[in-house]
Amino acid sequence: MDLMTSPAAETAIRTTQLPNGVSIVTERMHHVRSVSVGIWVSTGSRRETPDENGISHFIEHMLFKGTNSRSAEEIAKSVDSIGGNLDAFTSRELVSFNTKVLDEHLPLAFDVLSDLVLNPKFLPEDVEKEKSVILEEIKMDADSPESLAHEIFCRNFWKGHALGKPILGTKESIASFNPDTIRNYYQRAYTPENIVITGAGNLHHDHLVALCDKAFGGITRPGSLPVSAAPVSHAEISLKSKRTLEQTHMCMGVPAYPMPHEMRFASYLLNAILGGGMSSRLFQNIREKQGLVYAVFSELNLYRDAGVLEIYAGCSPQSTKKVIGSIMHEFRALKSEPVAPEELRRAKDHLKGSLMLSLESTSSRMANLARQQIFFTRFFSLDELLTSIENVTAEDVHRVSNEFFDPERIALTLLGPLKGFQVSRADLAC
């Protein structure tokens, strides 16, 4: 094997690239008995054409339908029988297939995982059956007001760009899929240079590399997917009346930094202070002090070249205007003066604690390796991440607040029994 291997900044992390371009990254954790392994494909809904919308997620489902050597039931039983788990997900920029097992079962688990990723059948009868399953999944999301409000928000915020398309696709796009269109996209997306394999836990790097080389080393599949241009955000106010709902479901958002941005840690802290937990300003002031909502929170959704800071709240129709005004009050407060030292300290400790607790899991470490390899092509030690959080100043958070909370860039989606309720740009003044 002519392999390119390099140690990472943290000695427990090692990387290898197979001659055909498949990347392998591992982190050894001596104190555990489990191993988590993931096969990551750089595709997702943002790399689909309008006609292909939902095909990445559809293929994720189809890969569990059986291979030439295993039926769908045998795939499920093979990992269940050793007490492990097998999972997959599709996002806007990634598809992941992953497993977690005891260290002694790594060879079997990886054989199953690589088999389902590399040897799908795409049988016509399975395609038709899965169409029904995914259409039910689409209906389930449509019946969830929070999910529906989020989808409407994304469609408007990233209007005209693939980032705004639903990951599941639409009824029309799903109905148009057939084995040929699915196989064609699979062959263009599941190429060696598009695949990263990560492992974390009680494993040896060279052992996983040998398993990967055996399964993936002979793939020379050509193909490519278009890389979409960076999206442009739209500050649209969208009001969708749905009389059958009891609450108004609100999604509000502003453009944020992309994932690799140098100021991302300041934006993480801003999110924590604004709506990232029970001690956040939104939770304390809108739920605890005013009693206007049950659920209110903010979250950062970051991509390779764009980002959005999104706020969700569910409230009675009568409280909608007051909730919007309360959110604007928090925007103005964050813009007007730097956060107090004790609040910044609390946010930093919250963020650092969450990070450290998550990295005790082999699954989280495995996923973290993939994100760092795909979006940064380098690895950050835990100490480096903690230092980056600690180095953020109140002035940094203040500067980000003033950049993010521009009244002309605020987008808003309302879904519920609106009964003629109106919102103007003046209501979003901050």
C-alpha positions in Angstrom: 0.0 0.0 0.0 1.3 3.4 -1.0 -0.3 5.4 1.8 0.2 9.0 2.9 0.1 9.1 6.7 0.6 12.1 9.0 0.4 12.7 12.7 -1.9 15.5 13.7 -1.2 18.3 16.2 -2.6 16.1 19.0 -0.6 12.8 19.1 -3.7 10.6 19.6 -5.1 11.8 16.3 -3.6 10.2 13.1 -4.5 10.7 9.4 -4.0 8.7 6.3 -5.0 9.2 2.7 -5.4 6.2 0.5 -3.9 6.5 -3.0 -7.4 7.0 -4.5 -8.2 9.9 -2.2 -10.2 8.4 0.6 -9.2 10.1 3.9 -9.0 8.2 7.2 -8.8 10.0 10.6 -8.6 8.3 14.0 -8.3 9.3 17.6 -7.3 6.7 20.1 -9.0 6.8 23.5 -7.2 4.2 25.8 -9.7 4.5 28.7 -12.8 3.2 26.9 -13.9 -0.1 25.5 -16.1 1.2 22.6 -15.2 2.2 19.1 -17.3 4.6 16.9 -16.7 4.7 13.2 -18.3 6.9 10.6 -18.2 7.0 6.8 -18.9 10.6 5.8 -19.8 11.8 2.3 -19.5 15.4 1.2 -22.9 15.7 -0.3 -26.3 16.7 1.0 -29.3 18.8 -0.1 -27.2 21.9 -1.0 -25.4 19.9 -3.8 -28.6 18.8 -5.5 -30.3 20.4 -8.5 -34.0 21.4 -8.1 -35.0 18.1 -9.8 -32.8 16.1 -7.5 -34.0 17.7 -4.3 -34.2 15.1 -1.6 -32.1 12.5 -3.4 -29.2 12.5 -0.9 -31.6 11.6 1.9 -33.4 9.1 -0.3 -30.0 7.3 -1.1 -29.2 7.3 2.7 -32.5 5.3 3.2 -31.8 3.0 0.2 -28.4 1.9 1.4 -30.0 0.0 4.2 -32.2 -2.0 1.8 -29.6 -4.7 1.3 -26.5 -5.6 -0.7 -25.4 -8.6 -2.7 -24.3 -10.4 0.5 -26.7 -9.1 3.1 -30.5 -8.5 3.2 -31.9 -5.4 5.0 -32.8 -7.7 7.9 -29.3 -9.2 8.0 -27.8 -5.7 8.1 -29.9 -4.8 11.1 -29.4 -8.1 12.9 -25.6 -8.1 12.4 -25.0 -5.1 14.5 -27.8 -5.7 17.0 -26.5 -9.1 17.7 -23.2 -7.7 19.1 -24.9 -5.0 21.2 -23.9 -2.1 18.9 -25.9 0.5 17.0 -26.0 1.5 13.4 -27.2 4.9 12.3 -27.2 7.4 9.5 -28.3 11.0 8.8 -28.4 13.5 6.0 -27.8 17.2 6.5 -27.5 20.1 4.0 -23.7 19.5 3.5 -23.0 16.0 4.7 -24.3 12.4 4.8 -23.1 10.1 7.6 -23.2 6.4 8.1 -21.9 5.4 11.5 -21.7 2.6 14.1 -20.7 2.2 17.7 -19.6 -1.2 19.0 -17.3 -2.8 21.5 -13.7 -2.6 20.3 -13.5 -6.4 19.7 -16.3 -6.2 17.2 -14.8 -3.4 15.0 -13.9 -5.7 12.0 -17.5 -7.1 11.8 -19.1 -3.7 12.3 -16.9 -2.0 9.7 -17.5 -4.8 7.2 -21.3 -4.2 7.6 -20.9 -0.5 7.3 -18.7 -0.5 4.3 -20.8 -3.2 2.6 -24.0 -1.1 2.8 -22.3 2.0 1.6 -20.4 0.4 -1.3 -22.8 -2.3 -2.6 -26.3 -1.0 -2.8 -28.8 -2.7 -5.1 -31.3 0.1 -5.8 -34.0 -2.5 -6.7 -37.1 -1.0 -8.4 -39.5 -2.5 -5.8 -37.4 -1.1 -2.9 -37.3 2.4 -4.6 -41.1 2.4 -4.8 -41.5 1.2 -1.2 -39.1 3.8 0.1 -41.0 6.6 -1.7 -44.0 5.8 0.5 -41.9 5.8 3.6 -40.3 9.2 2.8 -43.6 10.7 1.8 -44.9 9.8 5.3 -41.8 11.4 6.8 -42.6 14.6 4.8 -46.1 14.5 6.1 -44.9 14.0 9.7 -42.7 17.1 9.4 -45.6 19.0 7.9 -47.7 18.0 10.9 -45.1 19.5 13.3 -45.6 23.3 13.4 -42.1 23.9 14.7 -40.5 21.9 11.8 -42.8 23.5 9.3 -42.1 27.0 10.5 -38.4 26.3 10.3 -38.7 24.9 6.7 -40.6 28.0 5.6 -38.0 30.2 7.2 -35.1 28.4 5.5 -36.9 28.5 2.1 -37.3 32.3 2.4 -34.0 33.1 4.1 -31.9 31.2 1.4 -34.3 32.0 -1.4 -33.2 30.8 -4.8 -30.3 28.7 -3.3 -30.1 25.0 -2.6 -29.5 25.7 1.1 -33.2 26.7 1.2 -34.5 23.5 -0.2 -35.9 20.8 2.2 -33.5 18.0 3.0 -36.3 15.5 2.6 -37.3 16.8 -0.8 -40.8 17.5 -2.0 -43.7 15.2 -2.9 -43.0 16.0 -6.6 -39.2 15.4 -6.5 -39.6 12.1 -4.6 -42.2 10.9 -7.0 -39.9 11.5 -9.9 -37.0 9.3 -8.6 -36.3 5.9 -10.3 -33.4 3.4 -9.9 -31.4 5.1 -12.8 -31.6 8.6 -11.4 -30.7 7.4 -8.0 -27.7 5.3 -9.2 -26.5 8.2 -11.4 -26.4 10.6 -8.4 -24.8 7.9 -6.2 -22.0 7.3 -8.6 -21.3 11.1 -8.8 -21.4 11.6 -5.1 -19.9 8.5 -3.5 -16.5 9.0 -5.0 -13.1 8.5 -3.2 -12.3 12.2 -2.9 -15.7 12.8 -1.4 -15.4 10.3 1.4 -13.9 10.7 4.8 -13.8 7.8 7.3 -13.3 8.6 11.0 -12.9 6.5 14.1 -12.6 7.2 17.8 -12.2 5.0 20.8 -10.1 2.0 21.7 -8.7 1.3 18.2 -5.4 1.2 16.4 -5.0 3.6 13.4 -3.2 1.1 11.3 -5.8 -1.6 11.9 -8.6 0.7 10.7 -6.5 1.9 7.7 -6.1 -1.8 6.7 -9.9 -2.4 7.0 -10.5 0.8 4.9 -7.9 -0.1 2.3 -9.5 -3.5 1.8 -13.0 -2.1 1.4 -12.3 1.2 -0.3 -8.8 1.0 -1.8 -9.9 -0.4 -5.1 -12.6 2.2 -5.9 -11.7 4.4 -8.8 -15.2 5.7 -9.5 -15.0 9.0 -11.4 -17.6 11.7 -10.9 -18.2 15.1 -9.5 -21.0 17.2 -8.1 -21.4 20.9 -8.7 -20.3 23.2 -5.9 -22.9 25.9 -5.4 -21.9 29.5 -5.0 -22.2 31.1 -1.6 -25.8 31.9 -0.7 -27.2 35.4 -0.2 -29.6 35.8 2.7 -33.0 37.5 2.3 -34.7 39.5 5.1 -38.2 38.4 4.3 -41.2 38.7 6.6 -43.5 35.8 5.9 -46.9 35.3 7.6 -48.7 32.0 7.1 -52.1 31.5 8.7 -53.0 28.1 9.9 -56.3 28.2 11.9 -56.0 24.6 13.2 -53.0 25.6 15.4 -53.3 26.8 19.0 -50.0 28.7 19.0 -48.1 31.1 16.8 -44.8 29.5 15.9 -42.1 32.1 15.2 -38.7 31.7 13.5 -36.6 34.8 13.4 -33.0 35.0 12.0 -30.1 37.0 10.9 -27.0 36.2 8.8 -24.1 34.8 10.8 -20.5 33.9 10.1 -19.6 30.7 8.2 -18.2 27.7 10.1 -14.5 28.5 9.5 -14.7 32.2 10.4 -12.1 33.5 12.8 -14.8 35.2 14.9 -16.9 32.0 15.2 -16.2 31.6 19.0 -17.6 35.1 19.7 -20.7 34.1 17.8 -21.0 30.9 19.9 -20.8 33.0 23.0 -23.4 35.5 21.7 -25.7 32.6 21.0 -25.2 31.1 24.5 -26.0 34.5 26.1 -29.0 35.2 23.9 -30.8 31.9 23.9 -28.5 28.9 24.3 -29.8 27.6 27.7 -32.0 28.1 30.7 -29.9 31.0 32.0 -30.0 32.8 28.6 -31.7 36.2 28.2 -34.5 35.0 26.0 -35.4 32.1 28.4 -35.2 34.2 31.5 -36.9 37.4 30.3 -39.5 36.0 28.0 -40.4 32.7 29.7 -39.5 33.1 33.3 -40.2 36.8 34.0 -43.1 37.4 31.6 -44.5 33.9 31.2 -45.2 34.4 27.5 -43.9 31.1 26.1 -43.1 27.5 27.0 -40.3 27.2 24.3 -37.9 29.9 23.3 -34.3 29.4 22.2 -31.6 30.5 19.7 -29.3 28.3 17.7 -26.4 28.8 15.2 -26.6 26.9 11.9 -23.2 27.2 10.2 -22.1 26.1 6.8 -18.9 26.2 4.9 -19.6 29.6 3.4 -22.6 31.0 5.2 -24.5 30.9 8.5 -27.7 31.9 10.3 -28.5 32.7 13.9 -32.1 31.6 14.3 -34.5 32.2 17.2 -37.6 30.1 17.7 -40.6 30.8 20.0 -44.0 29.4 20.4 -46.7 31.6 22.0 -50.4 32.4 22.1 -51.6 34.6 19.2 -52.4 37.3 21.7 -48.8 37.4 22.9 -47.1 37.4 19.5 -46.5 41.1 19.2 -45.2 41.3 22.8 -42.8 38.3 22.1 -41.4 40.0 19.0 -40.9 43.2 21.0 -39.2 41.3 23.8 -36.7 39.7 21.3 -36.0 43.2 19.8 -35.4 44.4 23.3 -32.7 41.8 23.8 -31.1 42.6 20.4 -31.0 46.3 21.4 -29.5 45.5 24.9 -26.7 43.4 23.3 -26.0 46.1 20.8 -26.0 49.0 23.3 -23.3 47.9 25.7 -20.9 45.0 26.3 -22.1 42.0 28.4 -21.2 42.1 32.1 -18.2 40.1 33.2 -20.2 37.6 35.3 -22.6 36.9 32.4 -19.7 36.4 30.0 -18.0 34.1 32.5 -21.2 32.1 32.9 -21.5 31.7 29.1 -17.9 30.7 28.7 -18.2 28.1 31.4 -21.4 26.8 29.9 -19.8 26.5 26.4 -16.6 24.9 27.8 -18.5 22.4 30.0 -20.8 21.4 27.1 -17.8 20.9 24.9 -15.8 18.8 27.4 -18.8 16.6 28.3 -19.6 15.9 24.7 -16.1 14.9 23.9 -16.2 12.1 26.5 -18.3 10.2 24.0 -16.6 8.2 21.3 -19.4 9.0 18.9 -19.0 12.8 19.5 -15.3 12.5 19.0 -15.7 10.6 15.8 -18.1 13.2 14.5 -15.8 16.0 15.6 -12.9 14.5 13.6 -15.1 14.5 10.5 -16.2 18.1 10.8 -12.6 19.3 11.4 -11.2 17.3 8.5 -14.0 18.3 6.1 -14.4 22.0 7.0 -11.0 22.9 8.4 -8.5 20.2 7.0 -6.7 20.5 10.4 -7.4 19.4 14.0 -7.9 21.5 17.1 -6.9 20.0 20.4 -9.3 20.4 23.3 -6.9 22.9 25.0 -6.9 24.9 21.8 -10.7 25.1 21.6 -11.0 26.0 25.3 -8.3 28.7 24.9 -10.2 30.1 21.9 -13.4 30.3 23.9 -11.5 31.9 26.9 -9.9 34.5 24.7 -13.2 36.0 23.5 -13.8 39.4 25.1 -17.0 41.3 26.0 -16.0 43.8 23.2 -15.9 40.9 20.7 -19.4 39.8 21.6 -20.5 43.5 21.4 -19.0 43.9 18.0 -20.6 40.7 16.7 -24.0 41.8 18.1 -23.8 45.1 16.2 -22.9 43.3 13.1 -25.6 40.6 13.3 -28.6 42.5 14.6 -29.1 44.9 11.7 -32.9 45.6 11.4 -32.7 45.5 7.6 -31.3 42.0 7.7 -33.8 40.4 10.1 -36.0 37.7 8.6 -39.2 36.6 10.3 -41.6 33.7 9.7 -44.9 33.4 11.6 -47.1 30.3 11.4 -50.4 30.0 13.3 -53.9 31.3 13.7 -52.9 34.9 12.7 -56.4 36.2 12.0 -55.1 39.3 10.1 -52.1 39.9 12.4 -49.5 42.0 10.6 -45.8 42.7 11.2 -43.9 45.6 9.5 -40.2 46.3 9.3 -40.7 49.0 11.9 -41.6 46.3 14.4 -38.1 44.8 13.9 -36.3 48.0 14.8 -33.4 47.3 17.2 
